[in-house]
Structures are given as structure tokens and as C-alpha cells.
Amino acid sequence: MRRVLLPQHISDQAAPPGAAIRDLRGLSMGTSWSVRLLESAMPGRAGSADLQQGLQQQLDLVVAQMSHWNDESDLGRFNRAGPGSWHSLPAAFCEVLGFAMHVSQASGGAYDPCAGALVNLWGFGPRHRYDEPGFLPPKDDSVALLLAQGQRRRLELDLPARRARQPGGLQLDLSAIAKGYGVDRLARYLDSQGIHHYLVEVGGELRGAGSKPDGQPWWVMLEQVDGAADSADHAQHPAEMLLALHGLSVATSGDYRRFFKDGTVRFSHTIDPRNGMPIANQLASVTVVHEQCMAADAWSTALTVLGVEAGMVLAEEQGLAVRFLQRDGHGYHETLSSHMLAMLDE
């Protein structure tokens, strides 16, 4: 049995007559991107090569400004900067960092773009990775030291002036929001080119607008837990959910994507910045549906760290459409926020 999720607001803009679907794709942010769009025979419309280049440039900009894998990105230079130095931020970088700090404050620090040093310590950064020979989980005293240092290394962000102060040693990491922002940039670019019917995807995060030539919305399946990577792979899953991605974005955070084991202990790539440890709350995945993919991306991470009970409280406070999928010993237990329940077509 499949369940269907429908948007609360539907545009009356019909697909252009005789339009055909065009597929474009490429690589960025260590993953792939794809765009499905409706192509009509309108004069002056950009050709495939021009669109491909324009879309790639949007993601190249995100990498150049916000990649923590690239030492020469704006973020990389900020992370290496000396104590007490102020830095002008490009507009996109400032927009993303500002929203990330908003989510950090609203979630009580469950999501923190300033926790890059902790992510690196646990082997999920660009160097000394968990999947490299000789890696060992950090000792408790190393984690405690970084937490104490983080209390002293506070980011000062001046949004009106688009600048930030490096207190010394602070490591920004926007990996939990940059892909979603990349999706939003691709959507904005398509809109600027007069293309209003499309499905955009970057590394599994999605955003859709308009409809397909037959008038149907862009249907996508909410991500299921990867059984091959999960200890409960033979357990019962909730019924699949099909989402009409019309004027909406969807992002999923899951602890089954990246993790390592030390003996029988499993360490998730999602770190709780409040205690410096990988999460251990039995949450398998959190899916957020939102108009902005950047928001869906960041909130899904914050809610994953908080867990079902505290996460649901925050989801309701923020008016978020969320699905929590939690291991319960026999399979997976699903919990939906009221805004997600309102989307169910029953």
C-alpha cells in the first residue's frame, strides 16, 4: 500500500502545450545533480548547452564559497584565518550561514554550523577520515577539550554588513545545508530563464515546480531506510509515501548513510554538537518537506539530533512537515507532525 502526500497550495499554471521533458545532469559537491524540465519550442529559449553551463555554474559558486573540502573556498579561508579577524562574506555564503545560525538558535544548538572541529575529530571531515587505515575513535578527553574550546570560540556574524569574525580555531561546516541551498539555486536559475516546470535534485535532495506534460505533478517516493546498511534490514517498514513535489522541496537525514563501527559500537556521521558525540537515539531517518530545500536540509539534521520527542515539539513550533522513522526493536515506528498529516490524501 502506498500513501500519497499532496501540497496545500497548487499553482494553476499549466504545462506549455506540446512540451517535452529534457534531462540535464552533472557532478558537484562530491555527488551528482540532475534536472528534469519541460522544454517548449519558444523562441529565444536557452539551448541545452547553455542551460547545462548555467546550472553547473550555480553549483560551482556554492563550492567556491562554502566547501569545507576546498582550502581555497571562502569558507576554507575563514577557517584558517587568524584570531580576531573580520571577513567580508559573499552574498550566498552570508545567506546560508545566517539561516544556519537561525536553525542553530531555534534548535538549542542541536544543529551548529560552527561544529566543524567535532565533525573532523570523528573522522567525517576531509582529512583523517573514519574510512582511512589506522583511524581510531577519539578519546573522551579529546571530545571534552573541543567542547570546552567551542564554548570560548563564538562566531560573531554581522548580517547587515555581510561579515563575520573568526575568534580563532573555529571551523565552519555547512555540509548539512549546502546541498539544499544548491537545489534552491538551481531552481532560481531555471525560474530566471523562464522555466517553471521542473524537478531538481542534488545528492538526493529534491525540489519540484509546475507539472509534467500530462498535467501530473512530479511524483517522488520519500526515502526509505537502506536495509543493506541497517541492522533491521529484514524488519517491517511503514507503507511507502508518494509525494507530489509541486512548489515544494524534500530532504532526508539518515544515520544509515555514513557510519563506522568500533567493535559492536556503531558511530553515526551525525554529531550532536551539545555533547560532541554521534547520535544514539535510535532515529533511522528524518524527512522534512518545505518550500525551501535549504530549510528542509538544515531542519532535518537538527531534528535528527533532537530525536522524536524533542524534535516533534520543535517541528510543531516551527510549523514543519516532518516524518520521523525510529527503530523500535521489531522494525520501524513512524511519527508524523501535524503539518505532514495535513498533506496525507485519505
C-alpha positions as CSV (number, residue, x, y, z in Angstrom):
1,M,0.0,0.0,0.0
2,R,1.2,3.5,-0.9
3,R,0.2,6.7,0.8
4,V,0.0,10.0,-1.0
5,L,1.1,13.4,0.2
6,L,-0.3,16.5,-1.6
7,P,0.7,20.1,-1.3
8,Q,-1.6,22.5,0.4
9,H,-1.3,25.1,-2.4
10,I,-1.4,24.2,-6.1
11,S,-0.5,26.6,-8.9
12,D,-2.9,27.0,-11.8
13,Q,-0.1,27.5,-14.3
14,A,-0.5,24.7,-16.8
15,A,2.4,23.0,-18.6
16,P,3.1,24.5,-22.1
17,P,1.3,22.7,-24.9
18,G,3.5,20.2,-26.8
19,A,6.3,20.4,-24.2
20,A,8.7,17.6,-23.9
21,I,10.9,16.6,-20.9
22,R,14.6,17.4,-21.1
23,D,17.1,15.8,-18.8
24,L,20.4,17.5,-17.7
25,R,22.9,16.2,-15.2
26,G,26.4,16.7,-13.8
27,L,28.7,16.4,-10.8
28,S,29.2,18.7,-7.8
29,M,29.8,18.7,-4.1
30,G,31.2,15.1,-4.2
31,T,27.9,13.9,-5.6
32,S,25.7,14.2,-8.7
33,W,22.9,16.6,-9.7
34,S,20.1,16.2,-12.2
35,V,17.4,18.4,-13.6
36,R,14.2,17.3,-15.5
37,L,12.5,20.2,-17.1
38,L,9.7,20.9,-19.7
39,E,11.1,22.2,-23.0
40,S,8.8,24.1,-25.3
41,A,9.6,25.5,-28.8
42,M,9.5,29.1,-27.6
43,P,11.9,31.4,-29.5
44,G,14.8,32.8,-27.5
45,R,14.8,29.9,-25.1
46,A,18.3,28.8,-24.0
47,G,19.7,25.7,-25.6
48,S,20.8,22.5,-23.8
49,A,24.5,23.5,-23.7
50,D,23.7,27.0,-22.3
51,L,21.4,25.6,-19.7
52,Q,23.9,22.9,-18.7
53,Q,26.6,25.5,-18.2
54,G,24.3,27.9,-16.3
55,L,23.2,25.2,-13.9
56,Q,26.7,23.9,-13.3
57,Q,27.8,27.5,-12.6
58,Q,25.2,27.8,-9.8
59,L,26.7,24.8,-8.0
60,D,30.3,25.8,-8.8
61,L,29.5,29.0,-6.9
62,V,28.3,27.1,-3.9
63,V,31.5,25.0,-3.8
64,A,33.7,28.1,-4.3
65,Q,32.1,29.9,-1.4
66,M,31.1,27.1,1.1
67,S,33.1,23.9,0.6
68,H,35.0,22.7,3.7
69,W,36.8,20.3,1.4
70,N,38.5,23.1,-0.5
71,D,41.0,25.2,1.4
72,E,40.7,28.0,-1.1
73,S,36.9,28.4,-0.8
74,D,35.7,31.4,1.2
75,L,34.8,29.1,4.0
76,G,38.2,27.4,3.9
77,R,40.0,30.7,4.1
78,F,37.8,31.8,7.0
79,N,38.5,28.5,8.9
80,R,42.3,29.1,8.5
81,A,42.1,32.8,9.4
82,G,43.8,34.3,12.4
83,P,42.1,35.1,15.8
84,G,40.1,38.2,15.9
85,S,40.0,38.8,12.2
86,W,36.8,40.1,10.4
87,H,36.0,38.8,7.0
88,S,33.6,40.1,4.3
89,L,31.3,37.3,3.1
90,P,29.9,36.8,-0.4
91,A,26.1,37.2,-0.6
92,A,25.3,33.5,-0.9
93,F,27.7,32.4,1.8
94,C,26.2,35.0,4.2
95,E,22.6,33.9,3.3
96,V,23.3,30.3,4.1
97,L,25.3,30.9,7.2
98,G,22.7,33.3,8.5
99,F,19.9,30.7,8.1
100,A,22.2,28.0,9.6
101,M,22.7,30.2,12.7
102,H,18.9,30.7,12.9
103,V,18.3,26.9,12.9
104,S,21.1,26.5,15.5
105,Q,19.5,29.0,17.8
106,A,16.0,27.7,17.4
107,S,17.1,24.1,18.0
108,G,19.1,24.9,21.1
109,G,22.4,24.0,19.4
110,A,21.2,20.6,18.1
111,Y,22.4,21.8,14.7
112,D,25.5,24.0,14.7
113,P,27.4,25.1,11.6
114,C,30.3,26.0,13.9
115,A,30.9,22.4,15.0
116,G,33.3,21.5,12.1
117,A,36.1,20.7,14.5
118,L,33.9,18.0,16.2
119,V,32.9,16.6,12.8
120,N,36.6,16.4,11.8
121,L,37.6,14.8,15.1
122,W,35.1,11.9,14.5
123,G,36.6,11.3,11.0
124,F,33.7,12.7,8.9
125,G,35.6,15.7,7.6
126,P,38.0,16.0,4.6
127,R,41.1,14.6,6.4
128,H,41.9,11.8,8.9
129,R,38.7,10.1,7.8
130,Y,37.0,7.2,9.5
131,D,37.4,5.1,6.3
132,E,41.1,5.5,6.2
133,P,43.6,2.9,7.6
134,G,44.6,3.4,11.2
135,F,41.6,5.6,12.2
136,L,40.5,5.3,15.8
137,P,37.5,6.9,17.5
138,P,38.5,9.9,19.6
139,K,39.0,9.6,23.4
140,D,36.5,11.2,25.8
141,D,39.1,13.8,26.9
142,S,39.7,14.9,23.3
143,V,36.0,15.4,22.8
144,A,35.7,17.3,26.1
145,L,38.6,19.6,25.1
146,L,36.9,20.6,21.8
147,L,33.6,21.2,23.6
148,A,35.3,23.5,26.1
149,Q,37.2,25.3,23.3
150,G,33.9,25.7,21.4
151,Q,32.4,27.5,24.3
152,R,35.1,30.1,24.1
153,R,35.2,30.3,20.3
154,R,32.0,32.1,19.5
155,L,31.2,33.2,15.9
156,E,30.3,36.9,15.5
157,L,28.1,37.4,12.5
158,D,27.1,40.9,11.2
159,L,24.4,40.1,8.7
160,P,23.7,43.7,7.6
161,A,27.3,44.3,6.8
162,R,27.8,40.7,5.5
163,R,30.8,40.0,7.6
164,A,31.9,37.5,10.3
165,R,34.6,37.4,12.9
166,Q,37.0,34.4,13.3
167,P,37.6,34.1,17.1
168,G,40.5,31.7,16.4
169,G,40.3,28.0,15.6
170,L,36.6,28.0,14.8
171,Q,35.8,25.6,12.0
172,L,32.6,26.2,9.9
173,D,30.9,23.2,8.3
174,L,27.9,23.9,6.1
175,S,27.7,20.4,4.7
176,A,24.2,19.8,6.3
177,I,22.7,22.8,4.4
178,A,24.8,23.4,1.3
179,K,23.2,20.7,-0.9
180,G,19.8,22.0,-0.1
181,Y,20.9,25.5,-0.9
182,G,22.4,24.2,-4.2
183,V,19.0,22.8,-5.1
184,D,17.4,26.2,-4.4
185,R,20.0,27.9,-6.6
186,L,19.2,25.6,-9.5
187,A,15.5,26.3,-9.1
188,R,16.1,30.1,-9.0
189,Y,18.2,29.8,-12.1
190,L,15.5,27.9,-14.0
191,D,12.9,30.4,-13.0
192,S,15.2,33.3,-14.2
193,Q,15.3,31.5,-17.6
194,G,11.5,31.4,-17.9
195,I,11.4,27.7,-17.0
196,H,8.7,27.0,-14.4
197,H,8.1,23.2,-14.7
198,Y,11.0,21.2,-13.4
199,L,12.3,18.6,-10.9
200,V,15.7,19.4,-9.4
201,E,17.9,17.0,-7.4
202,V,21.3,17.3,-5.8
203,G,22.6,14.3,-3.9
204,G,19.1,13.1,-3.1
205,E,17.7,16.4,-2.0
206,L,14.8,17.5,-4.3
207,R,12.6,20.4,-5.3
208,G,9.8,20.5,-7.9
209,A,7.7,23.1,-9.5
210,G,4.8,23.0,-12.1
211,S,3.9,19.7,-13.7
212,K,4.8,17.2,-16.3
213,P,3.4,17.4,-19.9
214,D,0.4,15.2,-18.9
215,G,-0.5,17.6,-16.1
216,Q,0.7,15.2,-13.4
217,P,2.9,16.6,-10.7
218,W,6.5,15.4,-10.2
219,W,5.9,12.3,-8.0
220,V,8.8,11.2,-5.8
221,M,9.0,8.5,-3.2
222,L,10.1,9.5,0.3
223,E,13.4,8.0,1.1
224,Q,13.3,4.6,2.8
225,V,15.9,3.3,5.2
226,D,18.7,1.5,3.4
227,G,18.2,-2.1,4.6
228,A,21.6,-3.2,3.4
229,A,23.3,-0.8,5.8
230,D,20.8,-1.2,8.7
231,S,20.8,-3.9,11.3
232,A,17.0,-4.1,11.0
233,D,17.1,-4.8,7.3
234,H,14.6,-7.6,7.5
235,A,12.2,-5.7,9.8
236,Q,8.9,-4.3,8.7
237,H,8.9,-0.9,7.2
238,P,5.9,1.6,7.2
239,A,4.0,1.8,3.9
240,E,5.7,3.9,1.2
241,M,4.8,7.6,0.9
242,L,4.5,9.2,-2.5
243,L,4.9,13.0,-2.5
244,A,3.6,15.4,-5.2
245,L,6.6,17.7,-5.4
246,H,4.7,20.8,-6.6
247,G,6.2,24.0,-5.2
248,L,7.9,22.0,-2.5
249,S,11.3,20.6,-1.5
250,V,12.1,17.4,0.4
251,A,15.3,16.4,2.3
252,T,16.1,13.4,4.4
253,S,18.8,12.9,7.1
254,G,19.6,9.3,7.9
255,D,22.2,7.7,10.2
256,Y,22.5,4.7,7.8
257,R,24.2,6.7,5.1
258,R,27.6,7.1,6.7
259,F,28.8,5.4,9.9
260,F,31.6,3.3,11.2
261,K,31.8,0.5,13.8
262,D,34.3,0.0,16.5
263,G,33.7,-3.5,17.7
264,T,30.0,-3.7,18.2
265,V,29.5,0.0,18.7
266,R,28.1,1.9,15.7
267,F,29.0,5.6,15.3
268,S,26.7,7.7,13.1
269,H,28.1,10.6,11.0
270,T,25.5,12.9,12.6
271,I,27.2,14.5,15.6
272,D,25.3,16.1,18.5
273,P,27.2,19.5,18.9
274,R,25.9,19.8,22.5
275,N,27.8,16.7,23.8
276,G,30.3,16.2,21.0
277,M,29.1,12.6,20.4
278,P,27.5,10.8,17.4
279,I,23.8,10.5,17.9
280,A,22.4,7.3,19.6
281,N,18.7,8.0,19.8
282,Q,17.5,5.1,17.5
283,L,16.3,7.5,14.8
284,A,16.9,5.9,11.4
285,S,15.8,8.9,9.3
286,V,14.0,12.3,9.4
287,T,12.3,13.7,6.3
288,V,11.3,17.3,6.1
289,V,9.0,18.8,3.3
290,H,9.4,22.6,2.9
291,E,9.2,25.3,0.2
292,Q,12.9,25.9,0.5
293,C,15.3,22.9,0.2
294,M,17.9,24.8,2.2
295,A,15.4,24.8,5.1
296,A,14.4,21.2,4.7
297,D,18.1,20.2,4.7
298,A,19.0,22.1,7.8
299,W,15.9,21.2,9.8
300,S,16.2,17.5,9.0
301,T,19.6,17.5,10.6
302,A,18.5,19.4,13.7
303,L,15.5,17.2,14.2
304,T,17.6,14.0,13.8
305,V,19.9,15.2,16.6
306,L,16.9,16.1,18.9
307,G,15.2,12.8,18.5
308,V,11.4,12.1,18.2
309,E,10.1,13.7,21.4
310,A,12.0,17.0,21.4
311,G,12.1,17.0,17.6
312,M,8.4,16.8,17.4
313,V,8.0,19.7,19.8
314,L,10.3,21.9,17.6
315,A,8.6,20.7,14.4
316,E,5.2,21.8,15.7
317,E,6.6,25.1,16.9
318,Q,8.2,25.8,13.5
319,G,5.2,24.6,11.5
320,L,7.3,21.9,9.8
321,A,6.0,18.9,7.8
322,V,8.1,16.0,9.2
323,R,8.3,12.3,9.2
324,F,10.4,10.6,11.9
325,L,11.4,7.0,11.3
326,Q,12.7,5.3,14.5
327,R,13.9,1.8,15.2
328,D,11.8,0.1,17.9
329,G,13.3,-3.4,18.1
330,H,10.9,-5.0,15.8
331,G,11.1,-2.7,12.8
332,Y,10.5,0.9,12.3
333,H,8.0,3.2,14.0
334,E,6.8,6.2,12.1
335,T,5.7,9.5,13.6
336,L,4.3,12.4,11.5
337,S,4.0,16.0,12.5
338,S,0.6,17.7,12.2
339,H,1.6,19.5,9.0
340,M,2.7,16.3,7.4
341,L,-0.6,14.6,8.5
342,A,-2.4,17.5,6.8
343,M,-0.8,16.6,3.5
344,L,-2.0,13.0,3.6
345,D,-4.6,12.3,0.9
346,E,-7.0,10.0,2.8
